[in-house]
Amino acid sequence: MPILSNAPVTVDGKTYDRLAVNLAVSPVWKDDDLGPALAIRLTRYRKGDAGVIDRLDEGDLSIVHSAQVRNDPAIEAKVRELMSVVQDLVNLKGL
C-alpha cells in the first residue's frame, strides 16, 4: 500500500506523489517507565513509465518523536496507535 503525500513535489516535470517509509521505534528507558522514541524517514517516489519506480534522491523528509519530549498531543496519540498495532503483531505471532 503506497503512502500518498499531502504535498507532492514536481521536479523536471515529474510529480513525486508517494512516500517510502523507513520506520524505527526504540525504547526510552526511565527508572519507573518505558516509552518509545520514533524516527521516520520518508523518501519521495513516483510510478514512472511502465510502472517503474522513480525515486527522488534528494529531499527526504523526517518525523522524530521521543517519549522524553511530550509537546504534541496529536503526535503522541498516533504513536500510541502505532504501539497498539505493534502489540497486535506480537499477539498475532504469539510472542
C-alpha positions in Angstrom: 0.0 0.0 0.0 1.6 3.3 -1.0 1.8 6.2 1.4 0.5 9.2 -0.6 2.0 12.6 0.0 -0.2 15.5 1.0 2.4 17.8 -0.6 3.7 16.2 -3.8 6.7 17.9 -5.5 7.4 18.2 -9.2 11.0 18.0 -10.4 11.8 18.2 -14.1 8.2 17.8 -15.0 7.8 14.6 -12.9 5.5 14.6 -9.9 6.6 12.6 -6.9 3.4 11.8 -5.0 4.3 8.8 -2.9 6.4 8.2 0.1 8.5 5.2 1.0 8.7 4.7 4.8 11.7 3.8 6.9 10.4 3.5 10.5 12.4 2.9 13.7 11.0 2.5 17.2 13.4 2.4 20.1 12.9 2.2 23.8 13.5 5.2 26.1 14.4 3.8 29.5 13.4 5.6 32.7 13.6 4.5 36.3 9.9 3.9 36.5 8.7 3.9 32.9 9.4 2.9 29.4 8.4 4.9 26.4 9.0 4.9 22.6 11.3 7.0 20.6 10.2 7.1 17.0 12.1 8.1 13.8 10.5 8.0 10.4 12.4 8.8 7.2 10.2 9.4 4.1 11.6 9.2 0.6 9.6 10.6 -2.3 9.0 8.4 -5.3 6.6 8.0 -8.2 5.4 5.3 -10.5 7.1 6.1 -13.8 6.6 4.8 -17.3 5.6 1.2 -17.5 5.2 1.1 -13.7 8.9 1.5 -13.0 9.6 3.2 -9.6 11.4 6.5 -9.9 12.9 7.6 -6.6 13.8 11.3 -5.8 17.2 11.0 -4.2 17.2 14.4 -2.5 14.8 16.0 -0.1 14.0 13.1 2.3 11.5 14.1 5.0 11.6 13.1 8.6 9.4 12.8 11.7 11.1 12.4 15.1 9.3 11.9 18.4 10.7 11.0 21.8 8.8 9.9 24.9 11.0 12.4 26.8 9.6 15.3 24.8 5.9 15.4 25.2 4.8 18.6 23.5 2.5 17.5 20.6 -0.7 15.6 21.8 -1.7 14.7 18.2 1.7 13.0 17.5 1.6 11.3 20.9 -1.9 9.9 20.1 -0.6 8.5 16.8 2.4 7.0 18.5 0.1 5.2 20.9 -1.9 3.9 18.0 1.3 2.6 16.3 2.4 0.9 19.5 -1.1 -0.7 19.7 -0.5 -2.1 16.2 2.9 -3.5 17.4 1.1 -5.1 20.3 -1.4 -6.7 17.8 1.5 -8.1 15.8 3.1 -9.5 19.0 -0.2 -11.1 19.9 -0.7 -12.5 16.3 2.7 -14.1 16.4 2.2 -15.4 20.0 5.4 -13.8 21.3 
